[in-house]
Amino acid sequence: MTGPLVLIEPYADRLGGHHQRTLVALAQARPGSLVVAPRGIAREAVAALREAGAQLVTAPAGHQAAVLLAASRVAAGLSRAGLRVFRSHRRPRFLRRVPHQITLIARCLAEASALRTARRLESGAEAVVILSASEALHGAAALLGGLPHLRFVHEQVTTEGAAVRFLGRLARRGERLATAVCPTWAVGDRFTAAFPDLPVVVRAFAVDDGRRLTDAEREGGRTAFGIPTGQAAVCLVGGWWPYKGIGVVDAALLLLKEPLHLVVTGVPLDEAVLARWRDLPNVRLHTVPGPVSESVLRLVYAAADAALVTRHPGVGKESGLVMDAARLGVPLVVSDHDPGLTARLSGRAWALAFAAGDPDALAEALHNVIRQPPERPGIDTPHLLGMWSAARQADFLARTFASLRTEKSPC
């Protein structure tokens, strides 16, 4: 299997993140692939995709695709307006949920448009994959798009309301045209409970590009942030989303008894919290406004003795930050929020686990980094976490799609 793929990435316009990195890696593994990005493609990724010989499509092809994308944009606008109107906590809960339900419809229509575009342009692709698919209306996207495909569903965030469930039932026959790919068993189990009739396979989304940090990069990273040799540094990467438990970090930093350099980058960040950290006696804070390019992100990781990953208990989706650390060769300070991940990391000298939600446990782990930085993870670490090379990932997608393709499109 060496033929091109159809790779649909609704978030290709966003700088940074492992969704963009995986898109580029898969396109490089399968030259000539068709990349469909309804919102455009970040400039950093465009050059790499063109070097891979990918065909880049950022506009709908054909009348049907154009109508679907226009409808998606209208729905997205209604959702944004609804969020402004209904965001007050004094509003009834069902009203606050309405904009999110409209968002699910908007995403479905955008996916259908991309599938229509791919159907018009692709010829002989070995797999059609939506790399960042919506968590709802799977059958509707397949029916409206008229093309069998694989759907990477990264998490189950928005619960379907009655109206969306009704639309899903109307399009139930379209589910035979799709297979969901979930990055962890926790996400897969939740998905199966919500959509028992839709086939699901579990496969890590991130891929190993084999580009571990070099000693020269590590030296350059510390120089860039002015971190002297022998002083400990930890990086905190990614936006401060509700599931990340930044409050635990906030409380733990207050408990530090020895100096620590903390390199922070991501979007969004809380400037009030950052200002508070700058005033702490044992924190040397370095901030990099985000979003950042891949080269800057490597610099941040290179400067650190360990990457800090903290989430609330029960968050079981794939951590792009953990995968980043594994592929780059950066030790981890990680909460035990996910039993499956914790089991895989158990006994690894390069992974310091602490109890999720416990500032004292995190402070102890940070003191351990300060006193004795952990050893770097070995080259086999990505495989330990279920990560494969881009070539192996492309082969897996092609095999999975081949088994799906036995069903013919009704459109």
C-alpha positions in Angstrom: 0.0 0.0 0.0 1.7 3.1 -1.2 -1.1 5.1 -2.9 -2.3 8.6 -2.0 -4.9 9.3 0.7 -7.7 11.8 1.1 -7.0 13.7 4.3 -9.7 16.1 5.5 -8.7 18.4 8.4 -11.2 21.0 9.5 -8.6 22.6 11.8 -5.7 22.8 9.4 -5.8 26.6 9.7 -4.7 26.5 13.3 -1.0 26.9 14.0 0.5 24.2 16.2 -1.1 21.2 17.7 -0.6 17.5 16.8 -3.6 17.6 14.4 -1.5 19.7 11.9 1.7 17.7 12.5 -0.2 14.4 11.8 -1.7 15.8 8.7 1.7 16.8 7.3 3.3 13.5 8.3 0.6 11.4 6.6 0.9 13.5 3.5 4.6 13.0 3.5 4.2 9.3 3.9 1.8 9.1 1.0 3.0 11.6 -1.7 0.2 12.9 -4.0 -2.5 12.8 -1.3 -5.5 15.1 -1.5 -5.7 17.5 1.5 -9.1 19.1 2.0 -9.1 22.0 4.5 -12.4 24.0 4.4 -11.0 26.8 6.7 -7.7 27.0 5.0 -4.2 25.8 5.9 -1.7 27.5 8.2 1.2 28.9 6.3 3.8 26.7 8.1 2.0 23.6 6.9 1.5 24.7 3.3 5.2 24.5 2.4 5.6 21.0 3.9 2.5 19.7 2.2 3.5 21.1 -1.2 7.0 19.5 -0.8 5.2 16.2 -0.2 3.4 16.7 -3.5 0.0 17.0 -1.8 -3.0 18.5 -3.7 -4.3 21.3 -1.5 -8.0 22.2 -1.6 -9.4 25.0 0.5 -12.6 25.8 -1.4 -15.6 23.6 -2.1 -15.6 21.7 -5.5 -19.0 21.6 -7.1 -22.4 23.1 -6.4 -23.4 20.6 -3.7 -20.2 21.1 -1.7 -20.6 24.9 -1.9 -24.2 24.9 -0.7 -23.3 22.6 2.2 -20.3 24.8 3.3 -22.5 27.9 3.0 -25.1 26.3 5.2 -22.4 25.3 7.7 -21.2 28.9 7.9 -24.7 30.2 8.6 -25.2 27.6 11.3 -21.8 28.5 12.8 -22.8 32.1 12.9 -26.1 31.3 14.6 -24.1 29.3 17.2 -21.8 32.1 18.0 -24.7 34.5 18.3 -26.5 32.0 20.6 -23.5 31.7 22.8 -23.5 35.5 23.4 -27.2 35.5 24.1 -27.5 32.4 26.2 -24.2 32.4 28.1 -25.6 33.7 31.3 -25.8 31.0 34.1 -29.2 32.4 34.9 -30.5 31.1 31.7 -32.2 27.7 31.7 -29.7 24.9 31.0 -31.5 23.7 27.9 -31.2 27.2 26.4 -27.5 27.4 27.2 -27.1 24.0 25.3 -28.8 25.2 22.1 -25.7 27.0 20.6 -23.6 23.8 21.1 -26.3 21.7 19.4 -26.2 24.1 16.4 -22.4 23.8 16.4 -22.7 20.0 16.0 -25.0 20.6 12.9 -22.5 23.2 11.5 -19.6 20.7 11.8 -21.7 18.0 10.2 -22.4 20.2 7.2 -18.8 21.3 6.9 -17.7 17.6 6.9 -20.3 16.8 4.3 -19.0 19.6 2.1 -15.4 18.4 2.4 -16.6 14.8 1.6 -18.4 16.1 -1.5 -15.3 17.9 -2.6 -13.2 14.8 -2.1 -15.7 12.7 -4.0 -15.5 15.1 -6.9 -11.6 15.3 -7.0 -10.3 12.0 -5.7 -9.5 9.1 -7.9 -8.1 5.9 -6.5 -7.2 7.1 -3.0 -6.5 4.2 -0.6 -8.4 5.9 2.3 -10.6 8.8 3.0 -10.1 10.2 6.5 -11.5 13.1 8.5 -8.6 13.7 10.9 -10.6 15.8 13.4 -14.2 14.7 13.1 -17.2 15.9 15.1 -18.5 13.7 17.9 -22.1 13.6 16.5 -24.2 13.1 13.3 -21.8 10.6 11.8 -24.4 9.0 9.5 -25.7 12.4 8.4 -22.2 13.6 7.4 -21.7 10.3 5.4 -25.1 10.5 3.6 -24.8 14.2 2.8 -21.2 13.8 1.8 -21.9 10.7 -0.3 -18.5 9.1 0.4 -17.4 6.2 2.7 -14.8 7.4 5.1 -13.0 7.0 8.4 -13.6 9.5 11.2 -11.0 10.3 13.9 -13.2 11.2 16.9 -10.8 12.6 19.6 -13.3 13.0 22.4 -17.0 13.2 23.4 -17.6 16.7 24.6 -21.0 17.8 23.5 -24.0 15.6 24.4 -26.6 15.3 21.7 -29.9 17.0 22.4 -33.3 15.7 21.3 -33.2 17.5 18.0 -29.7 16.3 17.1 -30.6 12.8 18.1 -33.6 12.9 15.9 -31.5 14.0 12.9 -29.1 11.3 13.7 -31.9 8.7 13.7 -33.1 9.9 10.3 -29.6 9.4 8.9 -28.8 6.1 10.7 -28.3 4.2 7.4 -25.4 6.5 6.7 -23.5 5.0 9.6 -22.6 1.9 7.5 -20.5 4.3 5.3 -18.3 5.3 8.2 -15.9 3.8 10.8 -14.9 5.8 13.8 -11.3 5.8 14.9 -10.8 6.7 18.6 -7.4 7.5 20.0 -7.9 5.7 23.4 -10.0 2.9 24.8 -11.7 5.4 27.2 -12.9 7.5 24.3 -13.8 4.4 22.4 -15.9 3.0 25.2 -17.8 6.3 25.6 -18.3 6.4 21.8 -19.7 2.9 21.6 -22.1 3.6 24.4 -23.4 6.6 22.5 -23.4 5.0 19.0 -23.7 1.2 19.4 -24.3 0.6 15.7 -21.3 2.5 14.4 -18.1 0.4 14.0 -15.2 1.6 16.2 -11.4 0.9 16.1 -8.9 2.3 18.6 -5.7 3.8 17.4 -3.4 6.6 18.6 -3.8 9.7 16.5 -0.3 11.2 16.9 2.5 9.7 14.8 6.2 9.4 15.4 8.2 11.5 13.0 11.5 10.2 14.4 12.8 13.8 15.0 14.0 13.6 18.6 15.5 16.7 20.1 19.3 16.9 19.6 21.8 18.0 22.2 22.4 21.1 20.1 18.7 22.0 20.3 18.6 21.4 24.0 21.6 23.8 24.4 20.0 26.3 22.1 16.6 26.1 24.0 18.2 26.9 27.3 20.2 29.7 25.8 17.1 31.2 24.2 15.3 31.4 27.5 18.4 32.4 29.5 18.3 29.2 31.7 21.8 28.6 33.2 23.3 25.2 33.1 22.5 23.2 36.3 19.2 25.1 37.0 16.0 23.0 36.6 13.3 23.9 34.0 9.8 22.6 33.3 7.6 23.5 30.4 3.8 23.9 30.5 2.5 23.7 26.9 -1.0 24.2 25.4 -4.0 26.2 26.1 -5.5 26.3 29.6 -8.7 24.5 28.9 -11.1 23.5 31.8 -10.0 19.9 31.9 -6.4 20.7 32.5 -6.5 21.6 36.2 -4.3 24.7 36.1 -5.5 25.5 39.6 -3.4 22.5 40.8 -0.3 24.0 39.2 -1.1 27.4 40.7 -1.3 25.9 44.2 1.7 23.7 43.8 4.0 26.6 42.7 3.2 28.3 46.0 4.7 25.3 47.8 8.0 25.4 46.0 11.0 25.7 48.3 13.7 25.8 45.6 14.0 27.8 42.4 12.4 26.4 39.2 12.3 27.8 35.7 8.8 27.5 34.1 8.4 27.9 30.4 4.7 28.5 29.4 3.2 28.7 25.9 -0.3 28.1 24.6 -3.7 29.7 23.8 -5.6 30.6 25.8 -3.7 31.6 28.9 -4.8 33.5 32.0 -2.8 36.7 32.3 -3.8 37.2 35.9 -2.5 33.8 36.9 0.8 34.4 35.0 1.2 37.8 36.8 0.8 36.0 40.1 3.4 33.4 39.1 5.9 36.1 38.2 5.8 37.3 41.8 6.5 33.9 43.3 10.0 33.8 45.0 10.9 30.4 43.6 9.5 30.6 40.1 11.4 32.0 37.1 8.7 32.4 34.6 9.2 32.5 30.8 6.2 33.0 28.5 5.9 32.6 24.8 2.8 34.1 23.3 0.8 31.5 21.3 -0.1 30.0 19.0 3.5 29.1 18.0 5.2 27.4 15.1 6.6 23.9 15.3 10.1 25.2 15.4 9.3 27.4 18.4 7.5 24.6 20.1 10.6 22.4 19.8 12.6 25.2 21.4 10.3 25.2 24.4 10.5 21.5 24.9 14.3 21.6 24.3 14.7 24.1 27.2 12.9 21.8 29.7 14.1 19.1 31.9 10.6 17.8 31.9 7.1 18.6 30.5 4.3 19.1 32.9 0.9 17.5 32.0 -2.0 17.9 34.4 -5.6 17.0 34.0 -8.7 16.4 36.1 -9.4 12.8 37.1 -11.3 10.8 34.4 -10.1 12.7 31.4 -9.2 9.8 29.1 -8.6 11.4 25.7 -5.2 11.2 24.0 -2.8 13.8 25.3 -0.9 15.5 22.5 1.5 16.8 25.1 2.4 13.3 26.4 2.8 12.2 22.8 5.0 15.2 22.1 7.3 14.4 25.0 7.5 10.8 23.9 8.5 11.5 20.3 10.9 14.3 21.2 12.6 12.5 24.1 11.4 14.8 27.0 10.8 13.4 30.5 7.3 13.8 32.0 5.7 15.1 35.2 2.1 13.8 34.6 -1.0 13.5 36.7 -2.6 10.0 37.1 -5.9 11.3 35.6 -6.1 8.4 33.1 -5.7 4.8 34.5 -4.7 3.4 31.1 -2.0 6.0 30.6 -0.8 5.7 34.2 -0.4 1.9 33.7 1.7 2.4 30.6 4.0 4.8 32.4 4.3 2.8 35.6 7.9 2.1 36.6 9.3 4.3 33.9 12.2 6.4 35.3 11.5 9.3 32.8 7.8 9.7 34.0 7.1 11.1 37.4 3.4 10.6 38.2 1.5 12.5 40.8 -2.1 12.3 42.1 -4.4 14.3 39.9 -5.8 17.3 41.8 -3.2 17.2 44.6 -1.0 20.3 44.7 1.2 18.7 47.4 1.9 15.7 45.2 2.7 17.9 42.2 5.0 20.1 44.3 6.9 17.0 45.5 7.3 15.8 41.9 8.6 19.3 40.9 11.1 19.2 43.8 12.3 15.8 42.5 13.0 17.4 39.1 14.8 20.3 40.7 17.1 18.0 42.7 17.6 15.3 40.1 16.3 15.8 36.6 14.8 12.5 35.3 16.5 10.6 32.5 15.3 11.0 29.0 12.9 8.5 27.5 14.4 6.0 25.0 13.7 5.7 21.3 11.2 3.0 22.0 8.9 5.3 24.0 6.5 6.3 21.2 5.7 2.6 20.5 5.2 2.1 24.2 2.4 4.7 24.1 0.8 3.2 21.0 2.4 5.7 18.6 3.4 4.5 15.1 5.4 6.0 12.2 3.4 7.9 9.6 4.0 5.1 7.1 2.6 2.5 9.5 -0.3 4.8 10.3 -1.1 5.3 6.6 -1.1 1.5 6.1 -3.5 1.0 9.0 -5.9 3.6 7.6 -5.7 2.1 4.2 -6.5 -1.4 5.5 -9.3 -0.2 7.7 -10.8 1.8 4.8 -10.6 -1.2 2.5 -12.7 -3.3 4.9 -15.3 -0.4 5.0 -15.4 0.0 1.2 -17.2 -3.2 0.7 -20.4 -1.1 1.4 -21.3 1.0 -1.6 -22.4 4.6 -1.3 -26.2 5.1 -1.9 -25.6 8.6 -3.3 
